[in-house]
Every structure is written in structure tokens, then in C-alpha cells.
């Protein structure tokens, strides 16, 4: 089955064309700066062919028209016609409490995704634009929504509820939802395949560390807690997001600086985190270089970042009454060997024997970086959210086919 995976953002569309059974990427690329004068599409084919197309890409429908055009073009294409695409899988950030799994898109599903827009106002609207564009351009092609939040719907109520008036939960759905679910699901399963153990028997802590970051506790195949909450701000210190913050600090700043809601939201989302602490950058590589050059604020940012990871791993190990595996993924998790070592060396008391030699210099490769006799296995597993979306799309389509046969 050939599946087109779309990840529509506010001004961009990332895409990959998969032969799902072969786990092969036929083409991938991005449409960037939609609605701007310098909008462009860059397409990479599996045989190394690369093309950049510039033009007037006024909206998401035009962007997807560009994508479909290059995929079937005689010179740069990967398939002969649009009939060669069996299904389209969409990344949808927020599914609220409505979706515990991926869903075949129809009018009712679109309505429910729209209902979640207040929970993800920056993400769900462009996701919906991608769905609407494909519906217009390929009306007979089945589409599947794969939700970032779905994997975390197995959390118990004691983990996802906030200690605010219960009426506010009932009225507005204010609770922890969690994000990066597709990534946490993929790397935890893949880690078990690498080690050769049954996913349903393991207690796993997955650390998705990038500009956005979250940590998840997975017990016997189910997410039981995760660091992000109602929004992606809660939890880890991130590139520009504050992570966990005493609400009293925020109300104090609002009062003293005379900020409105939008300004306060910008403060904790855009000007905090690694950038706010270091004053250097939100890019971990630049902050590490500044720290090496003697910048004390950069060093403090790194120490705080490591400490927050350590706290979450320790608390999740306690919540699950132990941990069998710790998995690192994401741009920082896959590449920053300093972070991995600083974190893992704190868990020697739990029987974690870290292999510094295997860890040092390791970048974006699958590897076990704990010693053979370590009680806790530590792995680096590059994430592949697009592959999971393609596989989920295949699963939903096949389930529909089975039901029709029955």
C-alpha cells in the first residue's frame, strides 16, 4: 500500500510518500513559507533526485497541489498517477478525550477535531486545512487522522487530572493530555524489538528531547503518565518554553509587568526555557559551545535541563515501581551524548551501568548504551513518527476492509 503522510503546520506542509509494507520512503519533502513571497517546495526522491520549486503558494490547498504535482511528475515523480496513492495519513496534534486511536476521516471526525481547536489553537487549524485540501483534490482517497494525544489516553485519572475545581474539567476538558504520543509509541516498541523482549512486560521511560521535549512512563505497553499537559508548555525545560512553573510566579509577573493573557502566553512559550535562562540561544549546540567558553548562564541552563530530566525519570520509576528501559530520542536525545551521560550516571544506585565509550560521539543511530549486565537498559532510538502514521493509516484501512468483508 502506498500512503502519503502529511503534517500540515501554520505555514508549512511536511510530507512523506511510503510503500508501507516495504517500510520504504519513496519521496519526502516540505512546502515552506505558505502565503509568503518566497514560498517553495523541496522534494527528495529515494534515488537521490532533488528538486526545489518556487512559486505563488497562497494557501494549503495550493501547497498540496504542488506536492501531488511533483509526486506524479515525469521528471521528478515517484508514482505515475494520483490513483497510485491508496490513502493519506494526517498528523493531528490534539484529539482531546474523543480519540483513543487513529480514525478514518469523515464529516463527524472533522467536527470532533474542530471541537478540539480551543485546546490546540496553533496546531489543529492547519491540520484541518490539510484534510480539507486533500478532500477537495482527492475526494475518493481514504484519509486517516493519527493523533499526538491518542497514545496517552490510557493514563489513569489520578495522573491526568489537575487539582482545580472539578467543574472546570467537566466544562472545558482541562486535564493533562500529553503530546509526542506517536514518537513515544514508536521508540518504546522499537527499543523492545532491539533488546528482544516482550513490549507488554516492560516498564519503559521514553525521553523525547528536542526543541519541544516530553518524557513518558510506559507500563506494560500503555502510557501511564507524561510530562506535557493540557498544552505543550508543561513538563521539561524546552528551547523557548518554561516547562513546569509555579503558577504564582506567572501571576506575579503578570501583575508586576502588567501583561495581558497573550503577552503572558508569549513569555512562557517563546522567551523562556533554554533561551530565557542562557540568554544565548534556544539551540542546545550553541548553548553547549557557550558553556565550554565559560558562559555561566549557559552552564546553568544545561544543569537545569539535565536536572529536570533526572527528576522526571526518578519520579516515573517510582510511579511504576521500577524501570526496565530508558530510551532517548528527538534531536537532542539522539545527538547530545553529554546530556545522556549526565542523566544516566545519576541512576547507578538503581543498577544502571552506563557505557560511556558506546555513548560518546553517537549521533542519530540505534544503539544500546548501557553495559550488558546493567539492570536498566538504556537505548538511543531515532524517532520515526511519519512511519508510525503510515502504519496506523494502513491498519485503519485494513480494519475497514475486514469489516466490509464480514
N, C-alpha and C positions, 0 to 999 in steps of 0.2 A: 504493500500500500504506500502511495506517495502522499505525504502530508506536508502542507505548508503551515509553518508555525509563525504567528505574528505577535509581536509585543509592541503595541502602539502607545507611545508617550505623547506628551502635550505638543511637541514639535518634531517628533521623530517616529520612525517605524523600523524596528529591528525585525529581521526575518531569517528563517532557515527553511530550506526545502529538503525533506527527509525521505529516503527509502527506509521505512521504519523496520521492516523485517530484517534488513541487512545492517541496520544501525549506521547507515551511511548518509552523510550530508552531501547532497548533490550541488547545492548552492547556498550561499548566505550573504547577507549584506545589510545595509542600513540606508534609509531615506532620512536625511538630516535637514534641519532648518526649514521645516514646512511653513509656508506662508511668508518666507523671507526672500530677499532678492537673490541671495547666494545659495538657494536650496539645491540639493544634489542627491543622487543615488550612487552608491558604490556597491558593486556586485562582485563576489568572488565565486568562481566555479571550482568544483572539486579537482579539475585537471590543471589548475593554476591560472586559468584565464581570469583577468581582472579588467573591469571597465568602470569608468566614472561618467555618469550622465548628469549634466546640469541643465536646468530649465525652470520654467514657472510651475512650481508645485504649490498650488494655492491652498489645498486642504488635504485631509487624509484620503479621501476618495481618489484624488489625483495622484497622491503618493502610491497608493495600492495599484492604480492603473500603471504607473511606472514599473512597479515590482513585477506585476504579471506580464507586462510587455517585455521586460528583459529576460524573464524566465523562459519565454517561448520564442525569443528572437533567434533568427537563423545563425547569427554570428556568435552570440554570447549566451544563448539559451541552454537549458538543461533538459527541457521536455518539448515535445512537438506542438502541443496544443493545451489549452486550459482543461480539456477533458482528461488530461493526464494527471491532474490533481484530484485525488479521491476525497480529501477532506481538508478542512482548515481548522487548526487549533489556536485558540486565543489565550494569551495570558490575561487574566482578570485579577486585579490586586485584591479587591475586597468582596467577599461573598456573605459577610455578616453571619447570622445564625441560619440562613436559608439553605446553605450549601455545605454538605459534609463530604462531597465528592464532585468530580467533574460532571458536566451536564451537556446534553445535546441542546443546542440553542434553538429556541422558538420564541414566539411573542411573549409567553409567560416568563421565560427565563430572562429575557431582556427587561421586562417590567421589574423583576426582582433585583436585577443588577442595578437598575435605575434607583430603586429604593435604598440601595447601599451607598449612593453618591455622597450623602452627607457625612458618611464615615470615611470616605476617601475622595475628597473633592478634587484633588490634583491628579488622581490616577484613574478612577473609574470612568470619567467622561471620555478621555481619549481611548480607553479600552473599548467603550461603546461605539466610538466613531469608527474604529477598525471593523467591528462587527457589522455596522450599518453599511460600510463601504463594500465589504465582501457580499453582503446580501444584495446590494444593487448590481454589482458586477458579475457575480457568480450565483445567481438565485437558486440553482439546482444542486449546488455543492453543500453537503452537510458541514455544519460548524459546531465546534465543541468549545465550551468555556472551561478553563482549568484555573482554579482559584488559589491564590497565595495563602489564603486563610484556611482552606479546607482541611489540610493535614492536622491543624491544631484544634479542630472541633472535637477531638477525643479528650481534651483536657477536662478534669473534674471541676465541678462548680467551685470547690474550695480554692482552686488555683486560678480560675479566670475571673472571679468576682472581685469588685472593688468595694472597700468599706465605706461606701457612700449610701445615702438613703436608697433603700431597695426600690422605691417608686421610680427613681431616676433610671435604674436599669430597665424596669418594665416599660417606661415611657420612651426612652431614647436608645435602648440597647447598649448602654455604657458598661463595657466589660473588656477584659483582655481578649483580643482575637489572635494576635501574633501574625508574623509575616515570614517571608522567605520559606514558606512551607514546602514548596516544590524542591528547593535546594536541600533542605534538611532531610526530606524524604529520600531523595536520590542518594546523597552521600552516606546516609546511615545504612541503607540497603547495600550499596556498593562496598562499604567497609566490611560488612559481614561476608560478602562474596570473596573479597580479597583474603580475609583471615580463614574462611572456610567454616563458618559457624551458622547456626540457625538464627535468622533475624528475630524470630518470635521468642527466643530465650535470652536475649541480650539487654543489658542496661547501657544505653549509649548517650553520650553528651556530644552534640554537634555544635561546632563553633563556626558560624558563617561570618567571617571578618572581612569587611570591605569598607568602602566609604559609608555604607549603611551596614550595621552589624547586629546580629542576634545570636543567642545561644538557646538551644532546646534540649530538654530532657526527654528521652525516648525510652519507654519501658515496655519490653516485650512487643515491639512493633508499633506502639502508639505514643503520640506526643502527649506528655502529661504536664508539661509546663514549658513556657518560653518567655524570653526576656522582653520582647516588644509587646505593646499593649493594645489599647484602642487604636492608637496611631503608632507609626514607626519611631516616635521620639523616645519612648520608654526603654530602659534597659542599659545597654552598653554605651560607653562614650563612643561617639562616631566622628566622622570627618568634620561635620559642622553642627551636629545635633548634640544636645546636652546629655541625653540619657537620663538615668534616674536623678531626680532633683526634688528636694524638699519644696512642696508647694508654697510653703511660707516664704521661701526665697523669691519665688516668682511674684507673689502678691506684693512683697516688699519692694521689688524692683519696679513693678507697675506703679506703685504709689509714689516712690521717690523720683522716678524718671518720667512720670505722667504719661505712661504708654497706653495706647488703646489695645484692643484684642489682637488686631492684625499685626501691630508692631511687636507685641509680646510673642506672638507666634513666630514671627520672623527672627526674633532674638534667639529663641531656643532651637530653631530649625536651621538657620543659616549662619549665625555668627558665634555659635558656641562650639562644644566638642573640642577636638584636637586643634582646630583653628583658633578658637577662643582662648584656650589655655596657652598655646605656644606663641601665638602672635606671628607665626611663620607661614603656615600653610595647613590645608586640610589633607594634603598628600603625605602619607606616612614616610615615604622615601625622603622627602625634603626635610621633614622633621627629624628623622634619624641623622641626616647629614649635619643639620644644625646642632643637634645634641653632641655629635662627635667633635664639632668645632668649639664646644664649650658653652653653648647657649643653655642656660639653666632652666628657662621656661620650657624649652623643647624637651629637655631631660625630664622635667616634671610631667609634661604631657604623656611621655612614654611610660613613666612609672605609674601614673594614674590609669592609663589604658590597660596595662598588664594587670594591675591590682583588681580592676573591675571584672576582668575575665576570671581571675582566680576566685573571686568571691562567688561568682555565678556557678562555676564548676563545683566548688565546695558545697554550696547550698543544694545544688541539684543531686550531687552524690548522696547527701544526707536525706533528701526527699525520697530518693529511690532505694534507700538502704544499700547503697553501693553503686559501683560503676565498673563495667567491663571494658568499655572503649571510650576514648576521646578522639574526635575527628575534627580536623582543621580544614576549612575550605574558604572560598572567596579570595579576592585579590590580595589581602594581607595574610590570611590564613594559609594560602598556598605558597606565598613567596617570602614572607618575613620570618626567616629562621630564628632571628633574635627574639621575636615575640613568642614563638612556640617554645623555645628553650626556657625563657624567663618564667613562663606559666608552668610548664611541666615539672620543672625542678622543685616546685613548691609541694608536689604530691608524692615525694619519696616516702613519706610516712604511711601512705596507703599502698605501698608496694609497687609504685610506678618506677621502673628503671628506664631512664631516658638514654637514648643513643645519640650523643652529640655529634659523632662522626657522620652518621647517616643523615642527620638533620641539617648540618651546616652546608649551605650552598644549594639545598634542594629547592627547586622552583617549579611549580605547576606540574608535578609528576605524582602519580600514585606511589605511595611508599609507606611502609611501616617504620616508624622512627622510635620505637621502644625496643628494648633488648628482648631476646627470645624468652627469658624467664620472667619478664615483667608481669605482675598480676593484672595490670591495666594495659591494654594495647592502645598505642597512640598511632594514628594514621593521618596522612595528608591525602585528601581525595579531591581533585579538581571537580568543581560542580558542573553539571550539565543540565540546566533547567529546561533548555529547549528540547533535549532528547526526551525528558520526562513528559513534557507537554505533548510531544508527538506520540509517545507510547500511551498516554492517557486518552488521547484522541482515538487511537486505534482501538483501545479497549472499549470505549463507549460505543463506537460504530459497530464493533463486533457483537456487543451485547444487544444492540438494537436488531441486528441481523438475526441473532439467535431467537429473540422474542418473536420476530416475524415468521420465522420458520416453524416455531412451536404453534 
